[in-house]
Amino acid sequence: MSVKYCVVYVTTGSLAEAQSLSKMLVSEKLAACVNRIGPLVSTYEWQGEIQEDTEYLLVIKARRDDFELLQQRIEAMHSYDLPEILALPVEAGSANYLNWLGQATERRS
């Protein structure tokens, strides 16, 4: 069975950026839904230093086939030099929800 949908995690440094990315992805039909979680604290190593920053986490529901375009759009708008963009496959889900996800991300040529 090929994976048709994915959940993509992206962190942002501000609520405004999280809102902007969320609206862009949904309006361009690259995401059916984006949940914004936060603020939260991320601890990580960057350029040899341990960092702790307040961030917002986006949980993006999308078509797997759209991931490359979704990634390009996020990278073009994101304020980070190296944004977190991680896609996890959707192995199963409610048939009604998955149908809606497909309809919400259907783009006409």
C-alpha positions in Angstrom: 0.0 0.0 0.0 1.5 3.4 -1.0 1.2 6.2 1.5 -1.3 8.8 0.2 -1.1 11.4 3.1 1.5 12.7 5.6 1.7 14.8 8.7 4.4 17.4 8.5 6.0 19.0 11.6 7.4 22.5 11.2 8.6 24.8 14.0 8.5 28.6 13.9 10.0 31.3 16.0 6.8 33.4 16.4 3.1 33.1 16.4 2.9 35.6 13.5 5.1 33.4 11.4 3.1 30.3 12.4 -0.1 32.0 11.4 1.3 33.2 8.1 2.6 29.8 7.1 -0.6 28.1 8.1 -2.8 30.4 6.1 -0.5 30.2 3.0 -0.5 26.4 3.1 -4.2 26.0 3.4 -5.1 28.7 0.9 -2.7 27.1 -1.7 -4.3 23.7 -0.9 -1.0 22.3 0.1 -2.5 21.4 3.5 -6.0 20.5 4.5 -5.5 21.6 8.1 -2.7 23.1 10.1 -2.7 22.9 13.9 -0.6 25.5 15.8 0.8 24.3 19.1 2.6 26.6 21.5 4.3 28.4 22.7 6.7 25.5 23.6 10.4 25.4 24.4 12.8 23.7 22.1 16.3 22.6 23.3 18.8 21.8 20.6 22.5 22.2 19.6 23.2 24.9 17.0 26.7 26.0 15.8 28.3 24.2 18.8 26.1 25.8 21.4 23.1 24.4 23.4 20.1 26.6 22.6 16.7 27.0 24.2 14.1 28.9 22.3 10.4 29.5 22.5 8.7 28.2 19.3 5.4 27.2 17.8 4.9 23.8 16.3 2.8 23.4 13.1 1.2 20.0 12.6 0.3 20.0 8.9 -2.0 17.4 7.2 -1.2 17.1 3.5 -0.9 14.8 0.5 2.3 12.9 0.3 2.7 13.7 -3.4 2.6 17.4 -2.5 5.5 17.2 0.1 8.2 18.6 -2.2 6.2 21.6 -3.2 5.1 22.1 0.4 8.7 22.0 1.5 9.7 24.5 -1.1 7.0 27.0 -0.1 7.9 26.7 3.6 11.6 27.2 2.9 10.8 30.2 0.8 8.8 31.9 3.5 10.5 30.7 6.7 12.7 33.0 8.8 15.1 30.2 9.9 18.3 29.3 8.0 17.4 25.6 8.6 13.7 25.1 9.3 12.5 21.9 10.8 10.4 20.1 8.1 9.7 16.5 9.0 7.1 14.4 7.2 5.6 11.3 8.8 3.4 8.9 6.8 -0.2 8.4 7.6 -0.6 4.7 7.7 -4.3 4.7 8.6 -7.1 7.0 9.7 -10.8 7.6 9.7 -12.1 7.1 6.2 -14.3 10.2 6.5 -11.4 12.3 7.6 -9.1 11.0 4.9 -11.7 11.7 2.3 -12.1 15.2 3.5 -8.3 15.6 3.5 -8.2 14.6 -0.1 -11.0 16.9 -1.1 -9.5 19.9 0.8 -6.2 19.5 -0.9 -7.5 18.9 -4.4 -6.1 21.5 -6.8 -7.4 22.1 -10.3 -5.0 22.7 -13.1 
